[in-house]
Amino acid sequence: MTTLNRILCVEDEPDIRAVVTLALEMVGKFTVKTCASGQEALDAAAGFAPDLILLDVMMPGLDGPTTLQKLREQPALSDVPAMFMTAKVQPQEVAYYKSQGAIDVIAKPFDPMALAGQIKAIWDRHHG
């Protein structure tokens, strides 16, 4: 089983990026790389070699689903599990995100102290 260690976080809001980074590095002890846009993620992701991609859904330019689609075109990233973070978590919205290749969806706002555990639980379920 692959160990979850390196997380690529794609989030356009600086405050949320900072909270996610702190939550995942300090609480979860993960190695985190943040990108402020889909394009930045496309440029940096393969070099970072993430175990997991965490994507905001609503971003200017490339949104989360489009970014994920483009990341999947890079051979090194074609199988990397991805999760979306969004306030839009109606059942049909979650079903849509999963149809786009996400293993799960994390609701915003999230509890920073619980975020690492939440991601780990989803990861374990996915790899279980």
ZADRENDO-476786 format. One record per residue: residue number from 1; residue in one letter; z, x, y of N, C-alpha, C, O in turn. Coordinates in nm, 4 decimals, decimal comma, always signed. Layout:
+-----+------+----------+----------+----------+----------+----------+----------+----------+----------+----------+----------+----------+----------+
: pos : code :     n.pz :     n.px :     n.py :    ca.pz :    ca.px :    ca.py :     c.pz :     c.px :     c.py :     o.pz :     o.px :     o.py :
+-----+------+----------+----------+----------+----------+----------+----------+----------+----------+----------+----------+----------+----------+
: NUM :    a :        Z :        X :        Y :        Z :        X :        Y :        Z :        X :        Y :        Z :        X :        Y :
...
+-----+------+----------+----------+----------+----------+----------+----------+----------+----------+----------+----------+----------+----------+
//
This chain:
+-----+------+----------+----------+----------+----------+----------+----------+----------+----------+----------+----------+----------+----------+
: pos : code :     n.pz :     n.px :     n.py :    ca.pz :    ca.px :    ca.py :     c.pz :     c.px :     c.py :     o.pz :     o.px :     o.py :
+-----+------+----------+----------+----------+----------+----------+----------+----------+----------+----------+----------+----------+----------+
:   1 :    m :  +0,0000 :  +0,0839 :  -0,1192 :  +0,0000 :  +0,0000 :  +0,0000 :  +0,0000 :  +0,0876 :  +0,1245 :  +0,0735 :  +0,1860 :  +0,1325 :
:   2 :    t :  -0,0806 :  +0,0520 :  +0,2185 :  -0,0878 :  +0,1244 :  +0,3457 :  +0,0406 :  +0,1025 :  +0,4247 :  +0,0925 :  -0,0090 :  +0,4299 :
:   3 :    t :  +0,0908 :  +0,2072 :  +0,4853 :  +0,2091 :  +0,1961 :  +0,5697 :  +0,1657 :  +0,1603 :  +0,7109 :  +0,0659 :  +0,2122 :  +0,7610 :
:   4 :    l :  +0,2400 :  +0,0723 :  +0,7741 :  +0,2115 :  +0,0358 :  +0,9129 :  +0,2814 :  +0,1366 :  +1,0021 :  +0,4041 :  +0,1459 :  +1,0040 :
:   5 :    n :  +0,2001 :  +0,2130 :  +1,0771 :  +0,2554 :  +0,3173 :  +1,1615 :  +0,1917 :  +0,3145 :  +1,3002 :  +0,2610 :  +0,3185 :  +1,4018 :
:   6 :    r :  +0,0574 :  +0,3076 :  +1,3027 :  -0,0160 :  +0,3196 :  +1,4287 :  -0,0745 :  +0,1842 :  +1,4690 :  -0,1528 :  +0,1240 :  +1,3955 :
:   7 :    i :  -0,0345 :  +0,1381 :  +1,5879 :  -0,0798 :  +0,0075 :  +1,6365 :  -0,1585 :  +0,0255 :  +1,7660 :  -0,1115 :  +0,0870 :  +1,8617 :
:   8 :    l :  -0,2794 :  -0,0298 :  +1,7660 :  -0,3607 :  -0,0336 :  +1,8872 :  -0,3367 :  -0,1690 :  +1,9528 :  -0,3621 :  -0,2729 :  +1,8920 :
:   9 :    c :  -0,2883 :  -0,1681 :  +2,0762 :  -0,2599 :  -0,2917 :  +2,1501 :  -0,3611 :  -0,3056 :  +2,2641 :  -0,3720 :  -0,2174 :  +2,3493 :
:  10 :    v :  -0,4341 :  -0,4161 :  +2,2649 :  -0,5333 :  -0,4418 :  +2,3689 :  -0,4847 :  -0,5607 :  +2,4509 :  -0,4822 :  -0,6738 :  +2,4024 :
:  11 :    e :  -0,4461 :  -0,5341 :  +2,5758 :  -0,3821 :  -0,6350 :  +2,6607 :  -0,4131 :  -0,6020 :  +2,8063 :  -0,3890 :  -0,4900 :  +2,8514 :
:  12 :    d :  -0,4671 :  -0,7005 :  +2,8807 :  -0,5082 :  -0,6707 :  +3,0191 :  -0,3930 :  -0,6775 :  +3,1191 :  -0,4048 :  -0,6218 :  +3,2283 :
:  13 :    e :  -0,2818 :  -0,7441 :  +3,0859 :  -0,1687 :  -0,7555 :  +3,1791 :  -0,0773 :  -0,6335 :  +3,1675 :  -0,0189 :  -0,6101 :  +3,0617 :
:  14 :    p :  -0,0641 :  -0,5547 :  +3,2765 :  +0,0181 :  -0,4326 :  +3,2699 :  +0,1625 :  -0,4581 :  +3,2260 :  +0,2181 :  -0,3801 :  +3,1487 :
:  15 :    d :  +0,2239 :  -0,5671 :  +3,2747 :  +0,3632 :  -0,5966 :  +3,2394 :  +0,3774 :  -0,6215 :  +3,0901 :  +0,4703 :  -0,5710 :  +3,0271 :
:  16 :    i :  +0,2856 :  -0,6990 :  +3,0332 :  +0,2918 :  -0,7306 :  +2,8907 :  +0,2649 :  -0,6043 :  +2,8087 :  +0,3299 :  -0,5805 :  +2,7069 :
:  17 :    r :  +0,1678 :  -0,5231 :  +2,8544 :  +0,1406 :  -0,3948 :  +2,7866 :  +0,2674 :  -0,3110 :  +2,7794 :  +0,2994 :  -0,2550 :  +2,6746 :
:  18 :    a :  +0,3395 :  -0,3025 :  +2,8909 :  +0,4608 :  -0,2212 :  +2,8968 :  +0,5682 :  -0,2750 :  +2,8022 :  +0,6337 :  -0,1977 :  +2,7323 :
:  19 :    v :  +0,5864 :  -0,4071 :  +2,7999 :  +0,6881 :  -0,4684 :  +2,7134 :  +0,6521 :  -0,4477 :  +2,5664 :  +0,7381 :  -0,4125 :  +2,4856 :
:  20 :    v :  +0,5245 :  -0,4697 :  +2,5315 :  +0,4803 :  -0,4516 :  +2,3928 :  +0,5023 :  -0,3070 :  +2,3497 :  +0,5534 :  -0,2818 :  +2,2406 :
:  21 :    t :  +0,4640 :  -0,2120 :  +2,4349 :  +0,4798 :  -0,0705 :  +2,4025 :  +0,6264 :  -0,0365 :  +2,3774 :  +0,6601 :  +0,0256 :  +2,2766 :
:  22 :    l :  +0,7131 :  -0,0776 :  +2,4697 :  +0,8566 :  -0,0521 :  +2,4533 :  +0,9101 :  -0,1157 :  +2,3256 :  +0,9818 :  -0,0519 :  +2,2485 :
:  23 :    a :  +0,8739 :  -0,2433 :  +2,3040 :  +0,9244 :  -0,3165 :  +2,1868 :  +0,8808 :  -0,2496 :  +2,0572 :  +0,9600 :  -0,2353 :  +1,9641 :
:  24 :    l :  +0,7553 :  -0,2092 :  +2,0517 :  +0,7036 :  -0,1531 :  +1,9262 :  +0,7454 :  -0,0077 :  +1,9056 :  +0,7681 :  +0,0341 :  +1,7920 :
:  25 :    e :  +0,7559 :  +0,0698 :  +2,0134 :  +0,7958 :  +0,2104 :  +1,9985 :  +0,9470 :  +0,2242 :  +1,9799 :  +0,9925 :  +0,2945 :  +1,8897 :
:  26 :    m :  +1,0250 :  +0,1567 :  +2,0658 :  +1,1707 :  +0,1737 :  +2,0629 :  +1,2340 :  +0,0975 :  +1,9465 :  +1,3162 :  +0,1524 :  +1,8731 :
:  27 :    v :  +1,1954 :  -0,0288 :  +1,9300 :  +1,2559 :  -0,1115 :  +1,8260 :  +1,1884 :  -0,0866 :  +1,6908 :  +1,2554 :  -0,0688 :  +1,5891 :
:  28 :    g :  +1,0538 :  -0,0857 :  +1,6914 :  +0,9818 :  -0,0760 :  +1,5651 :  +0,9527 :  +0,0655 :  +1,5192 :  +0,9136 :  +0,0872 :  +1,4045 :
:  29 :    k :  +0,9718 :  +0,1632 :  +1,6095 :  +0,9432 :  +0,3045 :  +1,5783 :  +0,7968 :  +0,3276 :  +1,5402 :  +0,7657 :  +0,4180 :  +1,4627 :
:  30 :    f :  +0,7072 :  +0,2450 :  +1,5956 :  +0,5645 :  +0,2610 :  +1,5710 :  +0,5035 :  +0,3562 :  +1,6733 :  +0,5602 :  +0,3784 :  +1,7802 :
:  31 :    t :  +0,3878 :  +0,4122 :  +1,6396 :  +0,3075 :  +0,4867 :  +1,7352 :  +0,2105 :  +0,3864 :  +1,7950 :  +0,1345 :  +0,3223 :  +1,7223 :
:  32 :    v :  +0,2124 :  +0,3721 :  +1,9279 :  +0,1340 :  +0,2682 :  +1,9939 :  +0,0352 :  +0,3297 :  +2,0923 :  +0,0703 :  +0,4189 :  +2,1695 :
:  33 :    k :  -0,0872 :  +0,2817 :  +2,0888 :  -0,1851 :  +0,3151 :  +2,1927 :  -0,2233 :  +0,1844 :  +2,2585 :  -0,2604 :  +0,0887 :  +2,1906 :
:  34 :    t :  -0,2143 :  +0,1796 :  +2,3917 :  -0,2519 :  +0,0577 :  +2,4619 :  -0,3849 :  +0,0768 :  +2,5343 :  -0,4170 :  +0,1851 :  +2,5834 :
:  35 :    c :  -0,4600 :  -0,0311 :  +2,5390 :  -0,5857 :  -0,0351 :  +2,6134 :  -0,5817 :  -0,1567 :  +2,7049 :  -0,5328 :  -0,2628 :  +2,6660 :
:  36 :    a :  -0,6328 :  -0,1412 :  +2,8258 :  -0,6266 :  -0,2474 :  +2,9254 :  -0,7449 :  -0,3434 :  +2,9172 :  -0,7466 :  -0,4461 :  +2,9850 :
:  37 :    s :  -0,8444 :  -0,3098 :  +2,8338 :  -0,9625 :  -0,3957 :  +2,8243 :  -1,0279 :  -0,3788 :  +2,6880 :  -1,0015 :  -0,2828 :  +2,6156 :
:  38 :    g :  -1,1129 :  -0,4736 :  +2,6554 :  -1,1881 :  -0,4652 :  +2,5313 :  -1,2744 :  -0,3403 :  +2,5275 :  -1,2839 :  -0,2732 :  +2,4247 :
:  39 :    q :  -1,3372 :  -0,3095 :  +2,6400 :  -1,4248 :  -0,1921 :  +2,6451 :  -1,3450 :  -0,0641 :  +2,6226 :  -1,3896 :  +0,0258 :  +2,5513 :
:  40 :    e :  -1,2266 :  -0,0562 :  +2,6835 :  -1,1411 :  +0,0612 :  +2,6638 :  -1,1051 :  +0,0745 :  +2,5157 :  -1,1027 :  +0,1853 :  +2,4621 :
:  41 :    a :  -1,0771 :  -0,0383 :  +2,4496 :  -1,0442 :  -0,0368 :  +2,3071 :  -1,1620 :  +0,0129 :  +2,2244 :  -1,1441 :  +0,0904 :  +2,1304 :
:  42 :    l :  -1,2827 :  -0,0317 :  +2,2595 :  -1,4017 :  +0,0107 :  +2,1859 :  -1,4206 :  +0,1615 :  +2,1969 :  -1,4641 :  +0,2264 :  +2,1017 :
:  43 :    d :  -1,3880 :  +0,2164 :  +2,3125 :  -1,4047 :  +0,3598 :  +2,3352 :  -1,2968 :  +0,4429 :  +2,2656 :  -1,3232 :  +0,5554 :  +2,2232 :
:  44 :    a :  -1,1753 :  +0,3883 :  +2,2536 :  -1,0612 :  +0,4688 :  +2,2087 :  -1,0187 :  +0,4428 :  +2,0649 :  -0,9533 :  +0,5276 :  +2,0043 :
:  45 :    a :  -1,0542 :  +0,3279 :  +2,0092 :  -0,9938 :  +0,2838 :  +1,8827 :  -1,0196 :  +0,3781 :  +1,7656 :  -0,9258 :  +0,4160 :  +1,6955 :
:  46 :    a :  -1,1440 :  +0,4162 :  +1,7435 :  -1,1758 :  +0,4985 :  +1,6265 :  -1,1019 :  +0,6327 :  +1,6323 :  -1,0535 :  +0,6815 :  +1,5302 :
:  47 :    g :  -1,0936 :  +0,6917 :  +1,7511 :  -1,0241 :  +0,8189 :  +1,7669 :  -0,8750 :  +0,8074 :  +1,7421 :  -0,8117 :  +0,9042 :  +1,7000 :
:  48 :    f :  -0,8181 :  +0,6910 :  +1,7673 :  -0,6749 :  +0,6685 :  +1,7460 :  -0,6458 :  +0,6362 :  +1,5987 :  -0,5352 :  +0,6610 :  +1,5507 :
:  49 :    a :  -0,7436 :  +0,5817 :  +1,5281 :  -0,7302 :  +0,5440 :  +1,3864 :  -0,6106 :  +0,4530 :  +1,3609 :  -0,5187 :  +0,4910 :  +1,2883 :
:  50 :    p :  -0,6104 :  +0,3335 :  +1,4193 :  -0,4952 :  +0,2435 :  +1,4043 :  -0,4843 :  +0,1861 :  +1,2631 :  -0,5836 :  +0,1723 :  +1,1918 :
:  51 :    d :  -0,3597 :  +0,1529 :  +1,2246 :  -0,3357 :  +0,0786 :  +1,1006 :  -0,3487 :  -0,0707 :  +1,1272 :  -0,3770 :  -0,1494 :  +1,0369 :
:  52 :    l :  -0,3272 :  -0,1084 :  +1,2545 :  -0,3287 :  -0,2482 :  +1,2954 :  -0,3811 :  -0,2584 :  +1,4378 :  -0,3538 :  -0,1725 :  +1,5216 :
:  53 :    i :  -0,4565 :  -0,3642 :  +1,4639 :  -0,5056 :  -0,3910 :  +1,5993 :  -0,4401 :  -0,5194 :  +1,6476 :  -0,4479 :  -0,6232 :  +1,5817 :
:  54 :    l :  -0,3754 :  -0,5113 :  +1,7634 :  -0,3076 :  -0,6253 :  +1,8251 :  -0,3844 :  -0,6598 :  +1,9524 :  -0,3901 :  -0,5795 :  +2,0455 :
:  55 :    l :  -0,4437 :  -0,7796 :  +1,9565 :  -0,5346 :  -0,8138 :  +2,0656 :  -0,4893 :  -0,9353 :  +2,1442 :  -0,4533 :  -1,0377 :  +2,0863 :
:  56 :    d :  -0,4912 :  -0,9238 :  +2,2762 :  -0,4781 :  -1,0410 :  +2,3621 :  -0,6063 :  -1,1223 :  +2,3450 :  -0,7130 :  -1,0650 :  +2,3231 :
:  57 :    v :  -0,5971 :  -1,2545 :  +2,3546 :  -0,7166 :  -1,3383 :  +2,3406 :  -0,7913 :  -1,3486 :  +2,4736 :  -0,9118 :  -1,3243 :  +2,4803 :
:  58 :    m :  -0,7184 :  -1,3848 :  +2,5787 :  -0,7810 :  -1,4079 :  +2,7092 :  -0,7809 :  -1,2800 :  +2,7921 :  -0,6776 :  -1,2388 :  +2,8449 :
:  59 :    m :  -0,8979 :  -1,2178 :  +2,8026 :  -0,9111 :  -1,0982 :  +2,8863 :  -1,0419 :  -1,1083 :  +2,9622 :  -1,1390 :  -1,1652 :  +2,9124 :
:  60 :    p :  -1,0447 :  -1,0524 :  +3,0842 :  -1,1729 :  -1,0503 :  +3,1570 :  -1,2725 :  -0,9592 :  +3,0858 :  -1,2321 :  -0,8665 :  +3,0156 :
:  61 :    g :  -1,3986 :  -0,9837 :  +3,1028 :  -1,5001 :  -0,9030 :  +3,0340 :  -1,5057 :  -0,9467 :  +2,8895 :  -1,5399 :  -1,0611 :  +2,8599 :
:  62 :    l :  -1,4720 :  -0,8553 :  +2,7986 :  -1,4699 :  -0,8871 :  +2,6559 :  -1,3372 :  -0,9538 :  +2,6204 :  -1,2310 :  -0,8943 :  +2,6382 :
:  63 :    d :  -1,3431 :  -1,0768 :  +2,5706 :  -1,2183 :  -1,1401 :  +2,5266 :  -1,1769 :  -1,0831 :  +2,3907 :  -1,2486 :  -1,0019 :  +2,3323 :
:  64 :    g :  -1,0609 :  -1,1263 :  +2,3413 :  -1,0081 :  -1,0726 :  +2,2165 :  -1,1019 :  -1,0897 :  +2,0972 :  -1,1315 :  -0,9921 :  +2,0282 :
:  65 :    p :  -1,1502 :  -1,2144 :  +2,0709 :  -1,2399 :  -1,2336 :  +1,9564 :  -1,3679 :  -1,1485 :  +1,9655 :  -1,4138 :  -1,0943 :  +1,8649 :
:  66 :    t :  -1,4247 :  -1,1372 :  +2,0854 :  -1,5460 :  -1,0567 :  +2,1027 :  -1,5154 :  -0,9089 :  +2,0808 :  -1,5933 :  -0,8377 :  +2,0174 :
:  67 :    t :  -1,4019 :  -0,8629 :  +2,1336 :  -1,3603 :  -0,7237 :  +2,1141 :  -1,3432 :  -0,6942 :  +1,9659 :  -1,3892 :  -0,5908 :  +1,9173 :
:  68 :    l :  -1,2765 :  -0,7856 :  +1,8930 :  -1,2560 :  -0,7646 :  +1,7503 :  -1,3894 :  -0,7560 :  +1,6768 :  -1,4085 :  -0,6704 :  +1,5905 :
:  69 :    q :  -1,4802 :  -0,8445 :  +1,7116 :  -1,6136 :  -0,8459 :  +1,6490 :  -1,6813 :  -0,7101 :  +1,6691 :  -1,7394 :  -0,6546 :  +1,5758 :
:  70 :    k :  -1,6733 :  -0,6573 :  +1,7914 :  -1,7379 :  -0,5287 :  +1,8225 :  -1,6650 :  -0,4115 :  +1,7553 :  -1,7287 :  -0,3158 :  +1,7113 :
:  71 :    l :  -1,5303 :  -0,4192 :  +1,7472 :  -1,4549 :  -0,3146 :  +1,6769 :  -1,4950 :  -0,3112 :  +1,5298 :  -1,5041 :  -0,2038 :  +1,4703 :
:  72 :    r :  -1,5191 :  -0,4283 :  +1,4711 :  -1,5561 :  -0,4385 :  +1,3292 :  -1,6907 :  -0,3714 :  +1,3006 :  -1,7195 :  -0,3365 :  +1,1861 :
:  73 :    e :  -1,7733 :  -0,3533 :  +1,4043 :  -1,9033 :  -0,2883 :  +1,3871 :  -1,8888 :  -0,1369 :  +1,3722 :  -1,9830 :  -0,0694 :  +1,3307 :
:  74 :    q :  -1,7703 :  -0,0831 :  +1,4061 :  -1,7450 :  +0,0604 :  +1,3891 :  -1,6933 :  +0,0817 :  +1,2462 :  -1,5904 :  +0,0253 :  +1,2090 :
:  75 :    p :  -1,7639 :  +0,1630 :  +1,1654 :  -1,7261 :  +0,1795 :  +1,0240 :  -1,5778 :  +0,2121 :  +1,0027 :  -1,5168 :  +0,1604 :  +0,9091 :
:  76 :    a :  -1,5196 :  +0,2958 :  +1,0869 :  -1,3796 :  +0,3358 :  +1,0698 :  -1,2832 :  +0,2196 :  +1,0927 :  -1,1674 :  +0,2259 :  +1,0516 :
:  77 :    l :  -1,3310 :  +0,1130 :  +1,1585 :  -1,2423 :  +0,0029 :  +1,1960 :  -1,2773 :  -0,1280 :  +1,1263 :  -1,2156 :  -0,2311 :  +1,1533 :
:  78 :    s :  -1,3752 :  -0,1246 :  +1,0373 :  -1,4267 :  -0,2489 :  +0,9803 :  -1,3226 :  -0,3245 :  +0,8977 :  -1,3308 :  -0,4466 :  +0,8846 :
:  79 :    d :  -1,2244 :  -0,2522 :  +0,8417 :  -1,1243 :  -0,3163 :  +0,7561 :  -0,9829 :  -0,3144 :  +0,8137 :  -0,8887 :  -0,3551 :  +0,7457 :
:  80 :    v :  -0,9663 :  -0,2684 :  +0,9367 :  -0,8318 :  -0,2596 :  +0,9943 :  -0,7818 :  -0,4008 :  +1,0263 :  -0,8482 :  -0,4746 :  +1,0992 :
:  81 :    p :  -0,6647 :  -0,4392 :  +0,9723 :  -0,6120 :  -0,5728 :  +1,0012 :  -0,5892 :  -0,5923 :  +1,1510 :  -0,5530 :  -0,4988 :  +1,2224 :
:  82 :    a :  -0,6110 :  -0,7152 :  +1,1968 :  -0,5952 :  -0,7469 :  +1,3387 :  -0,5117 :  -0,8734 :  +1,3549 :  -0,5166 :  -0,9642 :  +1,2719 :
:  83 :    m :  -0,4350 :  -0,8772 :  +1,4638 :  -0,3593 :  -0,9963 :  +1,5018 :  -0,3923 :  -1,0268 :  +1,6465 :  -0,4134 :  -0,9360 :  +1,7269 :
:  84 :    f :  -0,3966 :  -1,1554 :  +1,6795 :  -0,4124 :  -1,1956 :  +1,8190 :  -0,2766 :  -1,2343 :  +1,8760 :  -0,1895 :  -1,2845 :  +1,8050 :
:  85 :    m :  -0,2605 :  -1,2097 :  +2,0070 :  -0,1438 :  -1,2572 :  +2,0818 :  -0,1959 :  -1,3523 :  +2,1878 :  -0,2834 :  -1,3168 :  +2,2667 :
:  86 :    t :  -0,1409 :  -1,4749 :  +2,1893 :  -0,1910 :  -1,5739 :  +2,2839 :  -0,0907 :  -1,6866 :  +2,3020 :  -0,0066 :  -1,7114 :  +2,2157 :
:  87 :    a :  -0,1011 :  -1,7542 :  +2,4157 :  -0,0204 :  -1,8746 :  +2,4378 :  -0,0867 :  -1,9957 :  +2,3728 :  -0,0243 :  -2,1007 :  +2,3581 :
:  88 :    k :  -0,2132 :  -1,9807 :  +2,3339 :  -0,2881 :  -2,0915 :  +2,2746 :  -0,2683 :  -2,0917 :  +2,1237 :  -0,3432 :  -2,0272 :  +2,0504 :
:  89 :    v :  -0,1667 :  -2,1647 :  +2,0777 :  -0,1317 :  -2,1596 :  +1,9360 :  -0,1307 :  -2,2986 :  +1,8712 :  -0,0535 :  -2,3232 :  +1,7786 :
:  90 :    q :  -0,2157 :  -2,3887 :  +1,9196 :  -0,2347 :  -2,5158 :  +1,8495 :  -0,2955 :  -2,4842 :  +1,7128 :  -0,3666 :  -2,3846 :  +1,6995 :
:  91 :    p :  -0,2691 :  -2,5672 :  +1,6106 :  -0,3200 :  -2,5381 :  +1,4760 :  -0,4702 :  -2,5094 :  +1,4719 :  -0,5131 :  -2,4184 :  +1,4009 :
:  92 :    q :  -0,5505 :  -2,5849 :  +1,5464 :  -0,6951 :  -2,5610 :  +1,5424 :  -0,7312 :  -2,4285 :  +1,6110 :  -0,8288 :  -2,3637 :  +1,5733 :
:  93 :    e :  -0,6528 :  -2,3888 :  +1,7108 :  -0,6771 :  -2,2605 :  +1,7776 :  -0,6420 :  -2,1449 :  +1,6832 :  -0,7172 :  -2,0480 :  +1,6730 :
:  94 :    v :  -0,5290 :  -2,1553 :  +1,6151 :  -0,4886 :  -2,0525 :  +1,5192 :  -0,5933 :  -2,0427 :  +1,4076 :  -0,6307 :  -1,9328 :  +1,3665 :
:  95 :    a :  -0,6396 :  -2,1563 :  +1,3598 :  -0,7425 :  -2,1576 :  +1,2548 :  -0,8688 :  -2,0866 :  +1,3034 :  -0,9316 :  -2,0120 :  +1,2281 :
:  96 :    y :  -0,9057 :  -2,1101 :  +1,4295 :  -1,0241 :  -2,0431 :  +1,4858 :  -1,0037 :  -1,8912 :  +1,4888 :  -1,0927 :  -1,8162 :  +1,4489 :
:  97 :    y :  -0,8870 :  -1,8454 :  +1,5359 :  -0,8622 :  -1,7004 :  +1,5449 :  -0,8671 :  -1,6374 :  +1,4058 :  -0,9195 :  -1,5273 :  +1,3885 :
:  98 :    k :  -0,8120 :  -1,7079 :  +1,3073 :  -0,8167 :  -1,6553 :  +1,1701 :  -0,9609 :  -1,6524 :  +1,1195 :  -0,9989 :  -1,5621 :  +1,0449 :
:  99 :    s :  -1,0407 :  -1,7504 :  +1,1597 :  -1,1819 :  -1,7505 :  +1,1179 :  -1,2572 :  -1,6338 :  +1,1819 :  -1,3618 :  -1,5921 :  +1,1321 :
: 100 :    q :  -1,2034 :  -1,5812 :  +1,2927 :  -1,2636 :  -1,4666 :  +1,3606 :  -1,2166 :  -1,3343 :  +1,3018 :  -1,2568 :  -1,2277 :  +1,3485 :
: 101 :    g :  -1,1313 :  -1,3405 :  +1,1989 :  -1,0900 :  -1,2185 :  +1,1309 :  -0,9462 :  -1,1763 :  +1,1518 :  -0,9055 :  -1,0720 :  +1,1007 :
: 102 :    a :  -0,8675 :  -1,2541 :  +1,2255 :  -0,7264 :  -1,2182 :  +1,2460 :  -0,6455 :  -1,2525 :  +1,1216 :  -0,6710 :  -1,3542 :  +1,0570 :
: 103 :    i :  -0,5481 :  -1,1686 :  +1,0876 :  -0,4609 :  -1,2011 :  +0,9741 :  -0,3523 :  -1,2985 :  +1,0180 :  -0,2961 :  -1,3696 :  +0,9347 :
: 104 :    d :  -0,3219 :  -1,3029 :  +1,1480 :  -0,2269 :  -1,3999 :  +1,2007 :  -0,2306 :  -1,3992 :  +1,3522 :  -0,3032 :  -1,3209 :  +1,4135 :
: 105 :    v :  -0,1511 :  -1,4878 :  +1,4122 :  -0,1465 :  -1,5035 :  +1,5572 :  -0,0004 :  -1,5002 :  +1,6007 :  +0,0841 :  -1,5673 :  +1,5416 :
: 106 :    i :  +0,0286 :  -1,4219 :  +1,7041 :  +0,1630 :  -1,4143 :  +1,7604 :  +0,1624 :  -1,4921 :  +1,8913 :  +0,0788 :  -1,4689 :  +1,9786 :
: 107 :    a :  +0,2573 :  -1,5851 :  +1,9034 :  +0,2628 :  -1,6719 :  +2,0210 :  +0,3215 :  -1,5967 :  +2,1406 :  +0,4183 :  -1,5218 :  +2,1276 :
: 108 :    k :  +0,2606 :  -1,6187 :  +2,2568 :  +0,3172 :  -1,5717 :  +2,3838 :  +0,3823 :  -1,6931 :  +2,4496 :  +0,3288 :  -1,8033 :  +2,4371 :
: 109 :    p :  +0,4939 :  -1,6783 :  +2,5183 :  +0,5691 :  -1,5526 :  +2,5291 :  +0,6391 :  -1,5211 :  +2,3974 :  +0,6789 :  -1,6112 :  +2,3237 :
: 110 :    f :  +0,6534 :  -1,3913 :  +2,3690 :  +0,7199 :  -1,3462 :  +2,2475 :  +0,8538 :  -1,2840 :  +2,2847 :  +0,8753 :  -1,2461 :  +2,3998 :
: 111 :    d :  +0,9430 :  -1,2735 :  +2,1880 :  +1,0722 :  -1,2090 :  +2,2080 :  +1,0530 :  -1,0592 :  +2,1827 :  +1,0261 :  -1,0193 :  +2,0694 :
: 112 :    p :  +1,0664 :  -0,9756 :  +2,2868 :  +1,0422 :  -0,8316 :  +2,2693 :  +1,1271 :  -0,7697 :  +2,1583 :  +1,0799 :  -0,6814 :  +2,0867 :
: 113 :    m :  +1,2522 :  -0,8150 :  +2,1429 :  +1,3400 :  -0,7575 :  +2,0414 :  +1,2970 :  -0,7974 :  +1,9005 :  +1,3297 :  -0,7285 :  +1,8039 :
: 114 :    a :  +1,2238 :  -0,9084 :  +1,8883 :  +1,1822 :  -0,9574 :  +1,7570 :  +1,0373 :  -0,9213 :  +1,7233 :  +0,9936 :  -0,9391 :  +1,6096 :
: 115 :    l :  +0,9628 :  -0,8704 :  +1,8223 :  +0,8187 :  -0,8491 :  +1,8036 :  +0,7873 :  -0,7547 :  +1,6876 :  +0,7020 :  -0,7858 :  +1,6044 :
: 116 :    a :  +0,8540 :  -0,6414 :  +1,6809 :  +0,8257 :  -0,5435 :  +1,5750 :  +0,8513 :  -0,6043 :  +1,4374 :  +0,7723 :  -0,5849 :  +1,3450 :
: 117 :    g :  +0,9609 :  -0,6773 :  +1,4239 :  +0,9933 :  -0,7417 :  +1,2973 :  +0,8914 :  -0,8479 :  +1,2590 :  +0,8548 :  -0,8623 :  +1,1424 :
: 118 :    q :  +0,8464 :  -0,9222 :  +1,3606 :  +0,7459 :  -1,0261 :  +1,3390 :  +0,6163 :  -0,9633 :  +1,2871 :  +0,5577 :  -1,0115 :  +1,1902 :
: 119 :    i :  +0,5726 :  -0,8560 :  +1,3521 :  +0,4496 :  -0,7876 :  +1,3117 :  +0,4651 :  -0,7303 :  +1,1706 :  +0,3740 :  -0,7407 :  +1,0885 :
: 120 :    k :  +0,5816 :  -0,6694 :  +1,1429 :  +0,6068 :  -0,6115 :  +1,0110 :  +0,6043 :  -0,7203 :  +0,9024 :  +0,5503 :  -0,6984 :  +0,7940 :
: 121 :    a :  +0,6622 :  -0,8363 :  +0,9315 :  +0,6651 :  -0,9461 :  +0,8333 :  +0,5221 :  -0,9954 :  +0,8033 :  +0,4878 :  -1,0209 :  +0,6878 :
: 122 :    i :  +0,4408 :  -1,0083 :  +0,9066 :  +0,3019 :  -1,0510 :  +0,8877 :  +0,2271 :  -0,9449 :  +0,8064 :  +0,1518 :  -0,9770 :  +0,7144 :
: 123 :    w :  +0,2492 :  -0,8179 :  +0,8420 :  +0,1865 :  -0,7058 :  +0,7712 :  +0,2218 :  -0,7098 :  +0,6216 :  +0,1347 :  -0,6987 :  +0,5353 :
: 124 :    d :  +0,3525 :  -0,7261 :  +0,5936 :  +0,3991 :  -0,7288 :  +0,4543 :  +0,3375 :  -0,8471 :  +0,3784 :  +0,2979 :  -0,8327 :  +0,2628 :
: 125 :    r :  +0,3294 :  -0,9636 :  +0,4434 :  +0,2674 :  -1,0804 :  +0,3798 :  +0,1206 :  -1,0521 :  +0,3483 :  +0,0713 :  -1,0843 :  +0,2402 :
: 126 :    h :  +0,0520 :  -0,9913 :  +0,4452 :  -0,0900 :  -0,9616 :  +0,4302 :  -0,1132 :  -0,8622 :  +0,3160 :  -0,2120 :  -0,8733 :  +0,2434 :
: 127 :    h :  -0,0239 :  -0,7665 :  +0,3001 :  -0,0397 :  -0,6619 :  +0,1989 :  +0,0393 :  -0,6919 :  +0,0708 :  +0,0466 :  -0,6082 :  -0,0192 :
: 128 :    g :  +0,0981 :  -0,8118 :  +0,0633 :  +0,1881 :  -0,8456 :  -0,0475 :  +0,1206 :  -0,8837 :  -0,1724 :  +0,1868 :  -0,9140 :  -0,2717 :
+-----+------+----------+----------+----------+----------+----------+----------+----------+----------+----------+----------+----------+----------+
//
